[in-house]
Amino acid sequence: MKRSPYFLFAVALATASLSAAPALATDEVPAPPDPPASVTPTPPATGGFGACKDTSKPTSRISTSSSSAGRSRVVRGTASDRGCGASGRGSVARVRISVLRKSGKRCQFMSSNGRLGQAKSCSSATWLKAKGGSRWSFALPRSLRQGSYTIRVAALDSAGNVGSQKSMRVRVR
């Protein structure tokens, strides 16, 4: 019986591939190979394992008007993060807020108990945590006396990037 050259080639190829690969005696699936040493794990919010490093800063916005914040004593806003990777979206970890009152060339910052502290350098702010993330709010305490205040807001993303500060002047009545 005469065989075609294609048949002989197929038999030779099948024999070579079977002999080159060892047979598995069990039904276990082999573990995936370890990643190369040059790839470092990154947090999941940055696009996965070694996909990219999130260096983009989040942005924040104050949506409450200054007159409304002065009357209702609630400041609201939004924050977002571009992130990196295929989806192009990061995640806002938290929003921080600083409430200060000018006292000459120095500033008094509101502390977590809702009171103004001793006057100190305006560059050494006291930051408080706003409620929420991408949609945030902060209630000014009722005990805050009348006057003019500056409210600063900055967002932080899950990769540790800090966004630029946004500020607004509020007149509490």
C-alpha positions in Angstrom: 0.0 0.0 0.0 1.4 3.3 -1.1 1.2 6.3 1.4 1.0 9.9 0.4 3.9 12.2 1.5 1.4 14.3 3.5 0.3 11.3 5.5 4.0 10.4 6.3 4.6 14.0 7.3 1.6 14.0 9.7 2.7 10.7 11.3 6.2 12.0 11.8 5.0 15.3 13.3 2.6 13.5 15.7 5.4 11.1 16.8 7.8 14.0 17.4 5.4 16.0 19.4 4.4 13.0 21.5 7.9 12.0 22.3 9.0 15.6 23.1 6.3 16.2 25.7 6.2 14.1 28.9 2.9 12.5 29.7 1.1 13.6 32.8 0.1 10.7 35.0 -2.4 12.8 37.0 -5.3 15.2 36.3 -3.5 18.0 38.1 -3.2 21.3 36.2 0.4 22.7 36.4 0.8 26.0 38.3 1.4 29.1 36.2 5.0 30.2 36.0 6.3 32.8 38.4 6.4 36.4 37.0 9.9 37.6 35.9 11.9 39.3 38.7 11.7 42.6 36.9 7.9 42.9 37.3 6.8 44.3 40.6 3.3 43.9 41.9 1.2 47.1 41.9 -2.1 47.7 43.8 -5.2 46.4 42.0 -6.5 50.0 41.5 -3.6 50.7 39.2 -4.5 48.2 36.6 -3.4 44.8 37.9 -0.2 42.9 38.3 2.6 45.0 36.8 0.3 46.6 34.2 1.2 50.2 35.0 2.0 52.5 37.9 -0.6 55.1 38.7 1.1 58.5 38.9 -1.9 60.7 37.9 -3.2 62.9 40.7 -6.9 62.9 41.5 -8.9 66.0 41.1 -11.5 67.5 43.5 -14.2 70.1 43.1 -16.3 72.0 45.6 -19.8 72.1 44.3 -21.5 74.0 47.1 -21.6 77.8 46.7 -19.9 79.9 49.4 -23.2 81.6 50.4 -25.0 78.2 50.6 -22.1 76.7 52.7 -22.3 79.7 55.1 -26.0 79.3 55.7 -26.4 75.5 55.7 -22.9 74.9 57.2 -22.4 71.9 54.8 -19.8 71.8 52.1 -20.2 69.3 49.2 -18.2 68.3 46.2 -16.9 65.6 43.9 -13.5 63.9 43.4 -12.2 61.7 40.6 -9.1 59.9 39.6 -8.0 59.0 36.1 -5.7 56.2 37.2 -4.0 54.1 34.5 -4.4 50.9 32.6 -6.9 49.9 30.0 -10.0 51.1 31.9 -8.4 54.5 32.6 -10.2 54.8 35.9 -8.6 55.0 39.3 -10.3 55.1 42.7 -10.5 57.9 45.2 -9.5 56.6 48.6 -10.5 59.7 50.6 -11.1 63.4 50.6 -9.5 65.6 53.2 -10.6 69.1 54.2 -9.0 71.9 56.1 -11.0 74.7 57.7 -9.0 77.8 58.7 -9.5 81.3 59.9 -6.9 84.0 59.3 -5.5 85.6 62.5 -3.2 88.3 61.3 -0.4 86.6 59.3 -1.1 83.3 61.0 -4.0 80.8 60.8 -6.2 79.0 63.2 -7.2 75.5 62.0 -10.3 73.6 63.0 -9.4 70.4 64.8 -11.4 67.1 64.9 -13.4 68.3 67.9 -14.8 71.2 65.8 -12.9 74.0 67.6 -10.2 76.3 66.3 -6.7 75.7 67.5 -3.9 78.1 68.4 -2.7 80.4 65.6 0.2 78.9 63.7 1.8 79.1 60.3 -0.7 78.8 57.5 1.4 76.3 55.6 1.1 73.7 58.4 -2.6 72.8 57.9 -4.7 70.5 60.0 -6.5 68.1 57.7 -9.8 66.4 58.5 -11.6 63.6 56.7 -14.7 64.4 54.6 -17.5 61.9 54.4 -17.6 59.9 51.2 -15.1 59.5 48.3 -16.1 60.5 44.7 -19.1 62.3 46.2 -18.1 63.9 49.5 -19.6 66.2 52.1 -18.4 67.9 55.3 -20.6 69.4 58.0 -19.2 72.5 59.6 -20.0 72.5 63.4 -22.8 74.7 64.7 -20.4 75.9 67.3 -18.2 77.6 64.7 -18.5 81.3 65.4 -19.5 83.9 62.8 -16.8 85.1 60.5 -14.8 84.5 57.3 -13.2 81.1 56.8 -11.2 79.4 54.1 -12.0 75.8 53.2 -9.3 73.8 51.4 -10.0 70.4 49.8 -7.7 67.7 48.4 -8.4 64.2 47.2 -6.1 61.1 47.7 -6.3 58.1 45.4 -5.7 54.5 46.3 -2.2 54.6 44.8 -1.2 57.3 47.3 -1.3 60.3 44.9 -2.5 63.6 46.4 -4.4 66.0 44.2 -4.0 69.7 44.1 -5.9 71.7 46.7 -9.1 73.6 45.8 -10.2 76.4 48.1 -13.2 78.5 48.8 -13.9 81.4 51.2 -17.0 81.0 53.3 -18.7 83.6 55.5 -20.4 81.9 58.4 -23.4 83.8 59.8 
